[in-house]
Amino acid sequence: MKRSAYLLFLFFFLSLSLFAQENLNHYKYIIVPQKYAFLKQPNQYGLNVLTKELLENKGFAVFFDDAQLPAELTTNKCDGLIAEILEKNSMFSTNLTLILKDCGGQVVFKSKEGKSREKEYSESYNLALQDAFISLNDFKYAYKAPSNQTPKPLAQEVISKVEITPNQATPISKQIEETLYAQPVANGYQLVDSSPKKVLALLKTSVPDYYIASTETVNGVLLKKNGDWFFEYYQNGQLVCEKLRVKF
């Protein structure tokens, strides 16, 4: 009797999960906030950038909430979902849950509670978020217009006429000419200059060519774009993007 009840519960849970994932196919876009409510700074611990990267890896078109949006999404917010991360306080672990809501605030998808017991904040938050995304491991995104909506082609590169100030979406760009060398350490690397002096600490993630990065004063991410390495972080509320020369 207990086994039958367990199997019935498991079937019900899996059915709800598959139904929720299927609903995601009715949305073309996802909007990720620059700052989560439980954190003090934009993209603290690299969580917001990591959320965007992980959702893009599933096939979604993802935008930050202060970025220029496709005209289609500006005209109809209901074509997109809004991502939220919920934190459950615990003395011994970091617990994060991914929530995707529609334009009316209704929950379309809720992940499992991702957990990490790492003591270092940056690593713990990132590992917990990646654990939450396990709920989407078997999900393959394929846009399907809702039955009550006429199918429309994917939005072209038409940008809304919303005025964007440099402080909103345009990063401060810098280029560091000196070559930095990667030295393997536990869970990642440290980048050193020719002195050799430690310049940047890197922690591995499950995303290729994407590292949690930190100096003595700032936290951010190191990622590879178009064959080049970039260190991105926030300073006084402004996104800074440093192009680095890195040899692994």
C-alpha positions in Angstrom: 0.0 0.0 0.0 2.8 2.4 0.9 4.7 1.6 -2.3 1.5 2.3 -4.4 1.0 5.6 -2.6 4.7 6.5 -3.2 4.5 5.7 -6.9 1.3 7.7 -7.3 2.9 10.7 -5.6 6.0 10.4 -7.8 3.9 10.2 -10.9 1.9 13.2 -9.8 5.1 15.2 -9.1 6.7 14.3 -12.4 3.5 15.2 -14.3 3.4 18.6 -12.6 7.1 19.1 -13.4 6.7 18.2 -17.1 3.6 20.4 -17.4 5.4 23.3 -15.9 8.4 22.8 -18.3 6.0 22.5 -21.3 4.5 25.9 -20.3 7.9 27.5 -20.6 7.8 26.8 -24.4 5.0 29.4 -24.7 7.4 32.3 -23.9 10.1 33.8 -26.1 12.0 35.8 -23.6 13.1 35.9 -20.0 14.0 39.1 -18.1 16.6 38.8 -15.3 16.9 41.7 -12.7 20.3 43.3 -12.2 19.9 42.8 -8.4 18.1 40.2 -6.4 16.1 41.3 -3.3 18.1 39.3 -0.8 21.4 40.8 -1.9 22.9 44.2 -1.3 24.6 44.9 -4.6 23.8 44.4 -8.3 25.1 41.0 -9.5 26.6 40.3 -6.1 28.6 37.0 -6.2 28.0 37.0 -10.0 24.5 35.5 -9.4 22.6 37.6 -11.9 25.1 37.1 -14.8 25.1 33.3 -13.9 21.3 33.2 -14.0 21.3 34.8 -17.5 24.1 32.4 -18.8 22.3 29.3 -17.5 19.0 30.3 -19.0 20.7 31.2 -22.3 22.2 27.7 -22.3 18.7 26.3 -22.3 17.9 28.3 -25.5 16.0 31.3 -24.1 16.6 34.9 -25.3 17.5 36.6 -22.0 17.8 40.3 -21.1 18.6 42.2 -18.0 15.8 44.4 -16.8 17.6 47.6 -17.6 18.8 46.6 -21.1 17.4 47.5 -24.5 14.6 45.2 -25.3 13.2 43.8 -28.6 10.3 45.9 -29.8 8.1 42.9 -29.6 8.7 42.4 -25.9 8.4 46.2 -25.2 5.0 46.1 -26.8 3.8 43.0 -25.2 5.4 42.1 -21.8 3.4 38.9 -21.7 5.7 37.4 -24.3 8.3 37.1 -21.6 8.9 35.7 -18.1 10.5 37.4 -15.1 13.2 35.4 -13.2 13.5 35.6 -9.5 15.7 33.8 -7.0 14.4 33.0 -3.6 16.8 32.5 -0.7 15.9 30.3 2.4 18.0 31.3 5.3 19.9 28.4 7.0 22.8 28.4 9.4 24.6 25.5 7.7 23.8 25.8 4.0 22.9 28.2 1.2 19.4 27.4 -0.3 18.2 29.0 -3.5 15.2 28.4 -5.7 14.6 29.7 -9.3 11.1 31.2 -9.9 9.8 32.2 -13.3 6.7 34.4 -13.3 4.5 35.6 -16.1 3.4 39.2 -16.7 0.6 38.8 -14.3 2.9 37.7 -11.5 1.7 34.0 -11.7 4.4 31.4 -11.1 5.0 29.4 -14.3 8.0 27.4 -13.1 9.6 26.7 -9.8 12.8 24.8 -9.5 13.8 22.5 -6.7 15.7 24.1 -3.8 19.3 24.2 -4.7 21.7 23.7 -1.8 25.4 24.2 -1.0 27.3 23.8 2.2 30.4 25.7 1.0 31.6 28.3 3.5 32.9 30.9 1.0 29.9 33.0 -0.1 30.7 33.4 -3.8 31.2 29.7 -4.3 28.3 28.7 -2.1 25.7 30.9 -3.8 26.9 29.9 -7.3 26.8 26.2 -6.5 23.4 26.5 -4.9 22.0 28.2 -8.1 23.5 25.6 -10.3 22.0 22.9 -8.2 18.6 24.6 -8.5 19.0 24.5 -12.3 19.2 20.7 -12.2 15.4 20.9 -12.4 15.8 22.0 -16.1 18.4 19.3 -17.0 15.9 17.4 -19.1 14.1 20.4 -20.5 14.6 21.2 -24.2 13.3 24.6 -25.2 11.3 24.9 -28.4 9.0 27.9 -28.7 5.3 27.2 -29.3 2.8 30.0 -29.6 -0.1 29.6 -27.1 -3.2 28.2 -28.7 -5.0 31.5 -28.3 -2.2 33.5 -29.9 -1.3 33.7 -33.6 2.2 32.5 -34.2 4.7 35.3 -34.9 8.2 35.2 -36.1 11.0 35.6 -33.6 11.8 39.2 -33.0 14.4 40.8 -35.2 17.1 43.1 -33.9 14.6 45.9 -33.5 15.3 47.9 -30.4 12.8 49.9 -28.4 13.0 53.6 -28.4 13.5 53.8 -24.6 16.3 56.1 -23.8 19.1 54.3 -22.2 21.7 56.1 -20.1 25.3 54.9 -19.9 24.7 54.0 -16.2 21.9 51.6 -17.2 23.3 49.2 -19.7 26.6 50.4 -21.3 29.6 49.1 -19.4 32.8 51.0 -18.8 35.3 49.2 -21.0 39.0 48.7 -20.0 41.8 46.7 -21.5 44.6 45.3 -19.5 47.7 44.9 -21.7 49.8 42.8 -19.3 49.5 39.1 -19.8 48.2 37.1 -16.7 49.1 33.5 -16.1 46.7 30.9 -14.7 48.0 28.7 -11.9 45.9 25.8 -10.8 44.6 25.9 -7.2 41.8 24.1 -5.3 38.5 24.5 -7.2 40.0 26.8 -9.8 42.9 29.0 -10.6 44.8 32.2 -9.6 45.9 34.6 -12.2 49.3 36.1 -11.6 51.4 38.8 -13.4 55.1 38.5 -14.3 56.2 39.4 -10.7 54.6 37.0 -10.0 51.8 38.8 -8.0 48.3 37.3 -7.5 45.9 39.5 -9.4 42.6 37.5 -9.6 41.2 34.4 -7.9 39.0 32.2 -10.0 36.5 29.5 -9.0 35.2 26.9 -11.5 31.5 26.7 -12.4 29.6 24.1 -14.4 29.5 26.6 -17.3 32.5 26.3 -19.7 34.8 29.3 -19.8 32.9 31.0 -17.0 34.5 31.6 -13.6 33.6 33.3 -10.4 36.3 35.9 -10.0 37.5 38.2 -7.2 40.2 40.6 -6.3 40.9 42.1 -2.9 38.3 44.7 -3.5 35.7 43.5 -6.0 33.7 40.4 -6.9 32.7 39.5 -10.4 33.0 37.0 -13.2 35.6 36.0 -15.8 34.1 34.8 -19.0 35.1 34.2 -22.6 33.4 36.0 -25.4 34.4 35.7 -29.1 37.8 34.2 -28.1 38.7 36.9 -25.6 38.6 37.0 -21.8 36.6 39.6 -19.9 36.5 40.4 -16.1 33.1 41.9 -15.4 32.1 43.5 -12.1 30.1 46.4 -10.6 31.8 49.4 -9.1 29.7 52.2 -7.6 26.6 50.8 -9.3 28.3 50.9 -12.8 29.2 47.8 -14.8 32.9 47.6 -15.6 34.2 45.2 -18.3 38.0 44.6 -18.4 39.5 42.8 -21.4 42.3 40.6 -20.1 45.1 38.6 -21.7 45.1 35.3 -20.0 47.2 32.2 -20.6 46.0 28.9 -19.1 
